[in-house]
Amino acid sequence: MARRNLNDLLAFVTVAREGSFTKAAGTLGVTQSALSQAIRGLEERLQIRLLTRTTRSVAPTAAGERLMQAIGHRFDEIEAELDALTELRDKPAGTVRITCGDHVLAAILLPRLTPLLRDYPEINVEFDVYYGFRDIVAERYDAGVRLGGTIDRDMIAIPLGPALRMAVVGSPAYFADHPPPRTPDDLTAHQCINQRMPTSGDVYVWDFERRGKRVNVRVDGQLIFNTTPPQVDAALAGLGLTLLPEDEVQAHIDSGRLVRVLDDWCPAFSGYQLYYPSRRQPSPAFALVIKALRYP
């Protein structure tokens, strides 16, 4: 029986996962034409169409989905075993891929991983800064970072920091022209800096709680962003109020550049957590990353 070309199968799995020949070619380090030829050759040998191609996207056919279910995880297992072989080396090596937000990357991940990266020069870490919810299994990330309460139950989650609270803040210049809100409902009379959620596409609804009473407020304003750093900049410029995790604005509150309001309407919740699939055995490199990031 003739041997199958595993490179062609790997090419198919990568294109199916990426949903793009361009992205898959970049991942595999080959040209798009070589990748297209490999897929075409595989389909001709199997005498069945595996991918449906349009001008904008690529998706598996029914046969392609069946093949993905059968072999996709096999390549993951092979990669995991190869990573595990680094246990036999003097020092662990390999690449760890983490998806997270830019604030937690700068405030927690990079500072804690810097000593590890200096001690283990053969460990590489790839960060994907993204504000939506990625499927870390399907997109082959080793881990993700989210705020507590938003992580699927089938994931292992470890704390990266203490509990957090949300904070409504504005600049002294803004409050010089606007009375501070005393209740969440007062926010409807204020200029508020909104955030559009990347996953749903909806504008974030501000939610509050005090003594068991929950209040949701749809605020309005001139500005909408899809990331948090410009919200902080806009608040500092006196363009309105913003609602963000307190650690993102605490330094400005301490310096007096921002003023916090509705403090008693913002209860504590679980802070940042690193999460990864429970069924995956961490590689030696990833195990060191977990150890370096765990809080306390």
Salt bridges, closest charged atoms under 4 A:
ASP8 OD2 - ARG45 NH2 2.59
GLU43 OE1 - ARG49 NE 3.96
GLU43 OE1 - ARG53 NH2 3.26
ASP76 OD2 - ARG17 NH2 2.78
ASP76 OD1 - ARG140 NE 3.22
GLU77 OE1 - ARG74 NH1 3.73
GLU79 OE1 - ARG140 NH2 2.24
GLU122 OE1 - ARG89 NH2 2.21
GLU126 OE1 - ARG97 NE 3.36
ASP128 OD2 - ARG134 NE 2.55
GLU139 OE1 - ARG134 NH1 3.03
ASP142 OD1 - ARG280 NH2 3.00
GLU209 OE1 - ARG214 NE 3.40
GLU246 OE1 - ARG260 NH1 3.16
ASP247 OD2 - HIS103 NE2 2.80
ASP263 OD1 - ARG165 NH2 2.52
ASP263 OD1 - ARG260 NE 3.50
ASP264 OD2 - ARG210 NH1 2.83
